Amino acid sequence: MHLLIIEDDLDLGRALQQALKAEGFSSEWLRRAADAPRAAAEAGFDAILLDLGLPDGSGLDLLGRWRRDGLTLPIIVITARSALEDRLAGLDGGADDFLQKPFATAELVSRLRAVLRRSAQQASEVWSFGELRIEPRGYRARLGDQPLELSPREFRLLLELAREPGKVVAKGSLSQRLEPLGEPVDFGAIEVHVSNLRRKIGAQRIRTVRGVGYMLSP
């Protein structure tokens, strides 16, 4: 899973990246609101960690702008502010969760997994779509009682489609998400992976919207 971290503190930013990498998350770290991408979803991020106190503005303003623009990515606000009104402002402004500094890495990771699970409309660590079961943390998938033999790229593709079941995920977005820290994946390669995935989970489970992208049938 690929995260956007917006945090101006050098020591905390570095520590967050190292801790999250150890937990299997990749990330990009920015220190100013002005550097934040307007279309964060298209940039391939799965969730955002947002500090409220930034050197060039308020994280709340950035949060509000993203939500007004229709960004639905999970956003966790991280801040040193402890006042109730600050927490309420963040949650009312569109944050999915609120974490006060200092915090334990284990708690942050748990909250990240919870907001990602909720965004995929799942109630447990095992995501269910009819007979199809996906375990994001275990990198496992099953169809009925049978484990699926998926390549790392096939599993990542399935997971990205599963985050938005019933919605079309554009090829351009998949291209970024499948290789968030490298070169975008070629559209032809995506088509090959989709074809292999269909063969393994059933062609009817992945719908092609011609000229746009793919959708996992819920």
C-alpha angles and dihedrals in degrees: 000000000000121000137192113218118195107186128136098202109099097206095045093045093053092044092050093052093049094046094047092047089055088055093052099262123128118207149180119217127211128176104199135055089226090063095053114112115245092216099045094163092056089051089067101254122147097195142354133231107204129190115209098212107064125165095240101037148326123308087218090064091052091047091051093049092051093049092047088052089055100255108162100180115128110263124195116195115217118191145149090228112110103181117119091230090059092053092047092048091053095047094042089048092061107275116146094210141359126222123186121216130274097045137159118254090230091059092048092050091048092051091047092053091047095053092044090051092049092048088057089050092243127141100201144027089268110071113213129205106167106291091348115098125186127190106195095187094047096041088230135131133185136192107208105314094336122097113227120233101220129168116235090256093048091050092049091049091050091048093051092052090045092057089070107029113188092018128101114247110205119236090236091056092048090049090059098039096051092059106020096167098037142042114318113262115259114253090233091057090050090054090052092050091048090051091051091046092051090052090055102041101027128278093246092063095067118052123197118219100199115239092006116057145264139308132201109225105231 
